[in-house]
């Protein structure tokens, strides 16, 4: 409880000290600080860059006091002093190019006239062509008013008073409106503090360093800083994306610059206290709720102690994961290695971690990657990807300490927690052995191609053998069908000859013999026509021609009709008229004849009691031609239906089946990817389906 009362007394004392109407505004002139050098650990590549570059061109502009102060041809200010210290520590010289407008100031970097600019906001960088360095300084956004203007604790209480703001400071205006969206901001080409003194504007907003500098020089007794707006803002030097090594050198210099030197520079140009007035109502509220707040602070303190212990335990776990991982792990901060584990030290062949820290990825890589791209350029590209995507996984060639080049599998993960700092977790895995095996596999594949070519040739020879066997089988089927069609005419001729012999014996040769001769000629002509039909049907065609699919189906049915009628098999057809396509008509006919013969054989084999039916369907379906042949023999056994298009597979082995008919039929239909031949079981029997899309070509 003593602690609570002590805090209460301090708060009351603080508010009592602010009870004065206003506090003094203190601005010091520039104090000379002792410029001392400091060590910057530069890589050989960075040293060579400074030597080759000779001079760094820096774009500066008006209205940046006291960051940049122009005095005739000489320049001074906070940014200039920073860069002069960098020069003393790295021997990197700077040349200053003065600009009057923001547009010229930024275009200097964009078009290559300048390598960097003297100031950009660290957070919410809006310029794709430059990158902020790490934070070089902080400032506060303040409002300046006439010295006798009453204090207002909340700018939202202003009654539409006009506030002056620089017109081209878009990010600055956006930042102010974030806190005070209703503030009446009037954008002007140039800040004129005299208009605040004269009362034309209630006040003006700007950086505390700039406004304090101008008030101290021109209006020390007329203007004052009333209050801050929002939180402190962070500033950086802006470096062209074309100069990654310059960015690295500046980051190292700012990091290693002693804090006392930085503070000496900042305070040499300005020391300011912002005016505040006591708000007695606010003080009463604070005092009234102070005890409750104090209790909450104590409870939060106890909770924080417990959480700190938990956090420390978790931190220890993650440190163990990082430092004891079998894979190499490291941390990249703004493109520089700032931490790594012993596995990475061992992987790269160094003696200790210190030899790796402060290096960049390109310094641990050969000059070029296998794709011909420079390691420096490609590493920047890879880090840009992880900034955008959050993660990046790739393979990379590295160099060990002894100069050996090896392949590593790299996983980058963005773990940044600060907007002005890019922090990347890197996992390394040696994949050199795997890459060597892949190279061996490429060699094996080259010999494998030769073996595959030999096997392909054997397969072609086997295919020719199958085609020859199929042709022999087709010839047998053709002869069998001719025999079916000749059987009846031969019987008829036999009867005619027997009648002629009988009449001769009886001596009854008369005009009836003429009719017997005519009948004989008719039967012989029918048999000859049968031979012509089969000869045309099996005659090979070299070139595809347009033909009538409907006619080809009818021709196939005509050839097989006698054998179907002999087995009392009925053919039902549903054919669209004049369905035309381009291809080889006789090859389609052979496929149809093969499937019809199979349907006939299965109907005869199963000897079903009901009416034996083969249903043939032809129709156009979109851009395709669809032919289905269905029987009512009960279907194909599910155990073999998937095999029926295989070569040498047959269910008619006892009847001298070759097992090549359906195999060759599928080869004809699908040989040049002009169609598809498939089979499935329907409700009554097997359904063979032919889909033709543009013709059959073998």
BELZI-V653281 format. One record per helix or strand. SS is the DSSP state (2 for helix, 1 for strand). FROM is the first residue (numbers start at 0). TO is the last residue. If there is no record, write none. Layout:
SS,FROM,TO
SS,FROM,TO
This chain:
2,1,16
2,43,52
1,54,60
1,68,70
1,73,75
2,77,89
1,92,98
2,101,109
1,115,120
1,129,131
1,136,145
2,154,156
1,162,165
2,169,178
1,184,187
2,193,196
1,202,206
2,207,217
1,222,239
2,243,255
2,258,268
2,279,323
1,327,332
1,335,339
2,341,347
2,352,354
2,360,363
1,367,367
1,373,373
2,374,388
1,390,398
1,404,413
1,422,429
2,431,505
2,511,536
1,544,547
2,548,565
1,568,574
1,579,582
2,584,605
1,611,620
1,623,630
2,640,642
2,652,654
2,660,669
1,674,680
1,685,691
